[in-house]
């Protein structure tokens, strides 16, 4: 038996390893037409890419296709990028698609995303820079084609909702090579006439179309013109699913031209209803105020004070009488108390016998003198005692005296100065 035979799996793995080692096949960019497209229940896409002469199996897993902005279908020409690898189970090689975009407008998608990122980083989409749309505009300017359905829809909607608002058309190219520059020119013209024409709101847009048809509204010059416009701008480009750079930079985005007309002006019927309701509420509020004040006037007019004003003085007169009586009683009581004190003082024993008071005071004085005599330290000297001082301070103990100290001895009839020769213990 020939030992050179190998298994199918080994062949497929060998071919797979060769493909994986080829750097050119790790990232390839292909264009072709989709056929046999199948969206699996798990979200993966399986299809075939073909051109005039060849075809290649392709798979795009759900984690890659979830960010697609379109749904692929048979016959669609696309641009894809991914890697070429072998599916070992079947021995077929295929492209594992990582990104995909429609062919022919792929470059436009790239340009759209790059410009969107650039303008966002500059703050042109910031909400805090959006101007407020005037609620009841006097005039609305419109930059669009004079022959398209968009201007007809806008005018019809504004006249239906708020017919007193005037519409001023600034006719512009909205498709083709020169459309972007013409749109910018008309936006700047409207802005320059803002005060003269009293334009409160500017609508910029057109009806629906392909991405190429709407592309002027994705141009940077148009976006910057809208951003720099001093008039609040409503962007109304295409249908509801169409999103352009102008929509991001405008102060307000309308999904359609008709919706732009609705956003630009209020509904007059709503205003009339509001005014009717407000008027009714105002009448009711005013009538309530009148009725309340009328009741207050009636209460005041029918009050007891106004119907019989003398009663107020009667009450005051009676209160004054009570106060006068209280005052008289207080005065009389004060006089009586004073009379009693005067009578008591005039008939007191001391006042009628002043010698008694003198004798009493003399006895008190003699008593105090006796106490002072007893407490006088000099009286003790007459009984043989003496007072010993050292440095003009009384010496209370022998412990306070030392040998050679000079002391003063006070006796009854004089003082002695002595020097201590010996201190006895």
Secondary structure, DSSP 8 states (H G I E B T S, - for coil): --TT---HHHHHHHHHHHHHH-GGGTSEEEEEEEEEEEE-TTS-EEEEEE-SS-EEEEEE-HHHHTT-SS---TT-EEEEEEEEEEETTTTEEEEEEEEEEETTSHHHHHHHHHHHHHHHHTTTT-GGG-----SS-SEEEEEE-SSSHHHHHHHHHHHHH-TTSEEEEEE---SSTTHHHHHHHHHHHHHHTHHHHT--EEEEEE----HHHHGGGGSHHHHHHHHH-SSEEEEEESSTT---HHHHHSSEE-SSHHHHHHHHS--HHHHHHHHHHHHHHHHHHHHHHHHHHHHHHHHHHTSHHHHTTHHHHHHHHHHHHHHHHHHHHHHHHHHHHHHHHHHHHHT-HHHH-HHHHHHHHHHHHHHHHHHHHHH-THHHHTTT--EEEETTEE--SGGG--TT-EEEEEETTEEEEEE-S----
